[in-house]
Each structure stands twice: as structure tokens, then as C-alpha cells.
Amino acid sequence: MKIGIVGTGNVGSTAAYSMALRGIGSELILVDHHPALAQSHAMDILHATPFSHPIHIHAGTYPDLAGCEVVILAAGVNQLPGETRMQLLSRNAAVFAEVVPQIMRYVDNPILLVATNPLDVMTHITTSLSGLPANRVIGSGTILDTARFRALLAEIYGISPDAVHAYVLGEHGDSEVLVWSSAEVAGMPLRQFASLCATPLTDEAKKNIDYEVRHAAYRIIEGKGATYYGIGAALASIVRCILFDERMVFTASTLLSEIEGVKNVTLSLPLVIGREGMQMQIYPPLDANEKEALRNSALIIRENIKLARY
């Protein structure tokens, strides 16, 4: 599989490095507004391939994306310390108005994987600009938020994150919804498992976990300026899922005709992802409070979609 990455800053280059280390794809094309940056990353990652997998990687321009089956969009400006993802909207919408038509000019029917914030609005914009069906435009969404949620629970209860099944839905941002009501460990309700571990799931514990998940990006940005390792690995996993038609379930962002009474909005639900992109949307059981929180999240995204100019 030939894979393109447009935007080779921290996120795009880390995704490329993650795919090279894991042997995902046969050819990687890096495209950036600053060609020297893309070239430098391509050279550096190429020098890692003798220690990983023999992937052909090089820098190029938009015409070099021809033949790509998946294109990752990581172009745009970074979130500044103290800045919300939604405050990025006007700047990154203008970037995508230039980038997406260029991709579609040279690439026939790709799957577009969006990593640029504000993630859900940018995924919505990409779907509109590309003209592709919704199943072929996927945002990384809350895949990383879900991973953070599961990792924190796993750490508290001393188990592998693979045994934890819990989701974060809605906006990849401040209104995201941690779904506690259906969280499970090894098929057992989380609250029941917590009691077995003699570490009850108190309201205070839930509040602390919610805060850690919801504010993780802000803490990382404050400390080192950007988040990229987690999302780079997540993007590589989604591409692998597409490459091998794995039909795995990720909480990723896609266009929905309606959710909780909000129409034509893009946000994260559990998605079955395979060779053709999004294969199925899954709406997990939610309690009344979670449904209301998800509706609120959808309304926030919908209002920002209306504000977008592209």
C-alpha cells in the first residue's frame, strides 16, 4: 500500500516513523509546505529502516501522491498553550481549503485520515471539500482520549489496557463524553470489577479520571509544546487496520446524518474500520446523563461547523 502524509510537523512525522517501525505500507510519501522539512524527515526515517522494516520513503509534492490508497492530513498550525482546539478553526480551515483540493486533484478515491485540530470540524470540512462519501473520510477523533481513559483505568486496577473496554465519545475536545455506564473489564461491569479489586469506583475517583483524560493534552502542551507520540501511534494503527482489513473498532470521527437530535454533524462514535474505510457506526448504550452530554457535544461541534469559512 502506498500511503501519503500531508503535513510533516510533529504529528505527521511521528505517524510516518510509527508506520516505518511497524512495517505498515510499502511506500510512504511525505508532502509539506516546507519541502526541506519533508525531505529531512524522509531521510531520517529512511535511516531507521535497516533496524525495522524495508519501507520505501521519500518526500514529494502533490502529484507524487498519485496512487496512494490512504492520505493522512496533518497539515495546519499547532495548538498553543492555553488555546482550545476550536480556537484553531479559522487558521486551519484556510489551510485545508488549499490542501484538500490539491490531494483530490491527483489521488483517485482515497481514504482520507484527518489528524488536524479542531479534529471534528476539520473532518467535516474535509468531507465537504473532497466530495468523498463519508465512509472514506475518517478523523482520528477520540481514539487517543479512549486510549487515555483505558490506560488510566488499567493503571489503577493493575491490569492490561487490552482488558479494559471503555469509550470516549463526541468531540475530540473539552465536551467529550466518558462513557462510564457500559465500561467493562474482561466482560464484567467496571464497578463490579473495581469492588473485586478492593478499590471501589467512587464518584471522586471518576471525577479525577475524567479530569486527567479531558486535560491530558493541555498538560502535555504546557510541558513540551505539542502532543505527537500517542496520536502518531494511533494513526499508524488506523492505517494498519485499513491495510489488512482488520475490522477493528476505534472511536473515530465521521459524518453522521443525526445523533441525539442533532443533524449533519461530525463526531466520534465506535467505528468498525476496514479496507473501505468506515464499515459501520456503533451507538453504544448510554445512560440519560451520557445521552444529554453527547447531545451537548454534538451541538457545540455543529455551531462551530456553521462558523467555519473555507
C-alpha positions as CSV (number, residue, x, y, z in Angstrom):
1,M,0.0,0.0,0.0
2,K,1.2,3.5,-0.9
3,I,0.4,6.0,1.9
4,G,0.7,9.8,1.7
5,I,1.2,12.2,4.6
6,V,0.4,15.9,4.0
7,G,2.0,18.0,6.8
8,T,5.2,16.7,8.3
9,G,5.3,18.6,11.6
10,N,5.4,16.7,14.9
11,V,2.2,14.6,14.2
12,G,2.8,13.8,10.5
13,S,6.5,12.8,11.0
14,T,5.7,10.7,14.1
15,A,3.0,8.9,12.2
16,A,5.4,8.2,9.4
17,Y,8.0,6.9,11.9
18,S,5.5,4.7,13.7
19,M,4.4,3.1,10.4
20,A,8.0,2.6,9.4
21,L,8.8,0.9,12.7
22,R,5.8,-1.4,12.4
23,G,6.1,-2.1,8.7
24,I,2.8,-0.6,7.7
25,G,2.6,0.0,4.0
26,S,5.2,-0.4,1.3
27,E,5.7,3.2,0.3
28,L,5.4,6.5,2.2
29,I,5.2,9.9,0.5
30,L,5.8,13.0,2.7
31,V,4.4,16.3,1.5
32,D,4.9,19.6,3.3
33,H,4.6,23.4,2.7
34,H,8.3,23.4,3.6
35,P,9.8,20.8,1.3
36,A,13.1,20.8,3.2
37,L,11.3,19.7,6.3
38,A,9.6,16.8,4.5
39,Q,12.9,15.8,2.9
40,S,14.7,15.8,6.2
41,H,12.2,13.6,7.9
42,A,12.2,11.2,5.0
43,M,15.9,10.9,5.2
44,D,15.9,10.4,8.9
45,I,13.2,7.8,8.9
46,L,14.8,6.0,5.9
47,H,17.9,5.6,8.1
48,A,15.8,3.7,10.7
49,T,14.5,1.2,8.2
50,P,17.6,-1.2,8.4
51,F,16.5,-1.6,12.1
52,S,12.8,-2.0,11.4
53,H,11.1,-2.8,8.0
54,P,12.1,-2.1,4.4
55,I,9.6,0.6,3.6
56,H,10.4,3.0,0.7
57,I,10.0,6.5,2.0
58,H,10.6,9.8,0.3
59,A,9.5,13.4,0.1
60,G,7.5,14.7,-2.8
61,T,4.8,17.1,-4.0
62,Y,1.1,16.7,-4.5
63,P,1.4,14.9,-7.9
64,D,3.6,12.3,-6.1
65,L,0.5,11.3,-4.1
66,A,-1.0,9.7,-7.2
67,G,-1.7,6.0,-6.4
68,C,-2.0,6.5,-2.6
69,E,-4.8,4.5,-1.0
70,V,-4.7,6.4,2.2
71,V,-3.6,10.0,2.8
72,I,-3.1,11.4,6.3
73,L,-3.9,15.1,6.7
74,A,-1.7,16.5,9.4
75,A,-1.2,20.0,7.9
76,G,-2.0,23.1,9.8
77,V,-0.8,25.1,12.8
78,N,-0.4,23.7,16.3
79,Q,-2.5,24.3,19.3
80,L,-0.8,27.0,21.5
81,P,-0.5,26.7,25.3
82,G,-3.9,27.7,26.8
83,E,-5.6,27.7,23.4
84,T,-8.6,25.5,22.8
85,R,-8.8,23.2,19.8
86,M,-11.8,25.3,18.5
87,Q,-9.7,28.5,18.5
88,L,-7.6,26.9,15.8
89,L,-10.6,26.7,13.5
90,S,-10.2,29.8,11.3
91,R,-6.5,29.3,10.7
92,N,-6.7,25.6,9.8
93,A,-9.9,25.8,7.8
94,A,-8.0,28.1,5.4
95,V,-5.1,25.6,5.2
96,F,-7.5,22.8,4.3
97,A,-9.2,24.9,1.7
98,E,-5.9,24.8,-0.2
99,V,-4.7,21.3,0.7
100,V,-7.8,19.1,0.2
101,P,-8.5,20.1,-3.5
102,Q,-4.8,19.5,-4.3
103,I,-5.0,16.0,-2.9
104,M,-8.2,15.2,-4.8
105,R,-6.7,16.5,-8.0
106,Y,-4.1,13.8,-8.0
107,V,-5.4,10.9,-5.9
108,D,-8.3,8.7,-7.1
109,N,-10.9,7.8,-4.5
110,P,-8.5,7.7,-1.4
111,I,-9.3,7.2,2.2
112,L,-8.5,10.5,3.9
113,L,-7.4,10.3,7.6
114,V,-7.6,13.6,9.3
115,A,-5.4,14.5,12.3
116,T,-5.6,18.3,12.4
117,N,-7.4,20.1,15.1
118,P,-10.2,21.1,15.8
119,L,-10.5,17.5,14.7
120,D,-14.2,17.0,14.2
121,V,-14.8,20.3,12.4
122,M,-11.7,19.7,10.2
123,T,-13.0,16.2,9.4
124,H,-16.4,17.7,8.4
125,I,-14.6,20.3,6.2
126,T,-12.6,17.6,4.6
127,T,-15.7,15.6,3.8
128,S,-17.3,18.6,2.2
129,L,-14.2,19.7,0.2
130,S,-13.3,16.3,-1.0
131,G,-16.7,15.2,-2.2
132,L,-15.9,11.7,-1.0
133,P,-18.5,9.5,0.7
134,A,-18.5,9.8,4.5
135,N,-17.1,6.3,5.0
136,R,-13.9,7.3,3.2
137,V,-13.1,10.4,5.4
138,I,-12.2,9.5,9.0
139,G,-10.9,11.7,11.7
140,S,-8.7,10.3,14.4
141,G,-11.3,11.6,16.8
142,T,-11.4,10.4,20.4
143,I,-9.2,7.4,19.7
144,L,-6.4,8.9,21.8
145,D,-8.9,10.0,24.5
146,T,-10.3,6.5,24.7
147,A,-6.7,5.2,25.0
148,R,-6.0,7.6,27.8
149,F,-9.2,6.5,29.6
150,R,-8.4,2.8,29.3
151,A,-4.7,3.4,30.3
152,L,-5.7,5.2,33.5
153,L,-8.2,2.6,34.5
154,A,-5.7,-0.2,33.8
155,E,-3.1,1.6,35.9
156,I,-5.5,2.0,38.8
157,Y,-6.6,-1.7,38.8
158,G,-3.3,-3.2,37.8
159,I,-4.3,-4.9,34.6
160,S,-3.5,-4.6,30.9
161,P,-5.3,-1.8,29.0
162,D,-6.3,-4.5,26.5
163,A,-8.7,-6.0,29.1
164,V,-10.4,-2.6,29.5
165,H,-13.4,-1.8,27.3
166,A,-14.4,1.8,27.8
167,Y,-15.1,4.6,25.3
168,V,-14.8,8.4,25.0
169,L,-17.4,9.8,22.5
170,G,-18.3,13.1,20.9
171,E,-15.9,15.9,20.4
172,H,-12.2,15.4,20.5
173,G,-12.1,18.3,22.9
174,D,-13.5,19.8,26.0
175,S,-17.0,18.5,25.6
176,E,-16.0,14.9,25.1
177,V,-18.1,12.2,26.9
178,L,-16.5,9.5,29.0
179,V,-18.9,6.6,29.0
180,W,-18.9,5.0,32.4
181,S,-22.2,3.2,32.3
182,S,-21.1,0.5,29.9
183,A,-17.4,0.3,30.8
184,E,-16.2,-3.2,31.4
185,V,-13.1,-5.2,32.3
186,A,-12.9,-8.8,30.9
187,G,-16.7,-8.7,30.3
188,M,-17.5,-7.6,33.8
189,P,-19.0,-4.2,34.6
190,L,-16.2,-1.9,35.7
191,R,-17.9,-1.1,39.1
192,Q,-18.2,-4.8,39.9
193,F,-14.6,-5.4,38.9
194,A,-13.4,-2.5,41.0
195,S,-15.1,-4.0,44.0
196,L,-13.3,-7.3,43.5
197,C,-10.0,-5.4,43.5
198,A,-11.0,-3.7,46.8
199,T,-10.6,-0.4,45.1
200,P,-14.2,0.9,44.7
201,L,-15.0,3.2,41.8
202,T,-16.1,6.2,43.9
203,D,-17.5,9.5,42.4
204,E,-14.3,11.2,43.5
205,A,-12.2,8.6,41.6
206,K,-14.4,9.1,38.5
207,K,-14.0,12.8,38.7
208,N,-10.2,12.6,38.9
209,I,-10.0,10.2,35.9
210,D,-12.4,12.4,33.9
211,Y,-10.1,15.4,34.6
212,E,-6.9,13.6,33.7
213,V,-8.4,12.4,30.4
214,R,-10.0,15.7,29.5
215,H,-7.0,17.8,30.3
216,A,-4.2,15.5,29.2
217,A,-3.4,17.4,26.0
218,Y,-3.3,20.7,27.8
219,R,-0.7,19.3,30.3
220,I,1.4,17.8,27.6
221,I,1.3,21.0,25.5
222,E,2.3,23.1,28.6
223,G,5.2,20.8,29.2
224,K,6.7,20.2,25.8
225,G,4.7,22.3,23.3
226,A,2.8,19.6,21.4
227,T,1.3,16.1,21.6
228,Y,2.5,13.6,18.9
229,Y,3.7,10.2,20.2
230,G,0.2,9.0,21.2
231,I,-1.6,10.3,18.1
232,G,1.2,9.2,15.8
233,A,0.9,5.6,17.1
234,A,-2.9,5.9,16.8
235,L,-2.8,7.0,13.2
236,A,-0.5,4.1,12.4
237,S,-2.9,1.7,13.9
238,I,-5.8,3.0,11.9
239,V,-3.8,2.7,8.7
240,R,-2.8,-0.8,9.5
241,C,-6.5,-1.6,10.1
242,I,-7.3,-0.3,6.6
243,L,-4.3,-2.1,5.0
244,F,-5.2,-5.5,6.4
245,D,-9.0,-5.1,6.5
246,E,-8.9,-5.9,10.2
247,R,-12.4,-4.6,11.0
248,M,-11.3,-3.3,14.4
249,V,-13.3,-0.9,16.5
250,F,-11.9,2.6,17.1
251,T,-13.6,5.7,18.5
252,A,-13.0,7.8,15.4
253,S,-14.8,10.8,13.9
254,T,-17.1,10.6,10.8
255,L,-20.0,12.4,9.4
256,L,-23.4,11.4,10.9
257,S,-26.8,12.2,9.5
258,E,-28.2,12.6,13.0
259,I,-27.2,12.0,16.6
260,E,-29.3,12.7,19.6
261,G,-31.5,15.0,17.5
262,V,-28.5,17.0,16.1
263,K,-28.4,16.6,12.3
264,N,-25.4,16.7,9.9
265,V,-22.6,16.7,12.4
266,T,-19.2,15.0,12.6
267,L,-18.1,13.4,15.9
268,S,-16.7,10.3,17.4
269,L,-18.5,7.0,17.9
270,P,-17.1,3.5,17.9
271,L,-16.5,2.7,14.2
272,V,-15.7,-0.6,12.5
273,I,-12.8,0.3,10.2
274,G,-11.5,-1.9,7.3
275,R,-10.3,-1.8,3.8
276,E,-13.1,0.5,2.5
277,G,-12.7,2.9,5.5
278,M,-15.6,3.2,7.9
279,Q,-17.6,-0.1,7.7
280,M,-20.1,0.5,10.5
281,Q,-21.1,3.1,13.1
282,I,-21.9,1.7,16.5
283,Y,-24.0,3.6,19.0
284,P,-23.3,2.1,22.4
285,P,-25.8,2.0,25.2
286,L,-25.7,5.3,27.3
287,D,-27.5,6.4,30.4
288,A,-29.6,9.5,30.4
289,N,-26.8,11.8,31.6
290,E,-24.4,10.5,28.9
291,K,-27.0,11.0,26.2
292,E,-27.5,14.6,27.2
293,A,-23.7,15.1,27.3
294,L,-23.3,13.7,23.9
295,R,-26.1,15.9,22.5
296,N,-24.4,18.9,24.1
297,S,-21.1,17.9,22.5
298,A,-22.8,17.5,19.1
299,L,-24.4,20.9,19.4
300,I,-21.0,22.5,20.2
301,I,-19.5,20.9,17.1
302,R,-22.4,21.8,14.9
303,E,-22.2,25.5,15.9
304,N,-18.5,25.6,15.1
305,I,-19.2,23.9,11.8
306,K,-21.5,26.8,11.0
307,L,-18.7,29.3,11.8
308,A,-16.2,27.6,9.6
309,R,-15.3,29.5,6.4
310,Y,-13.5,27.5,3.7
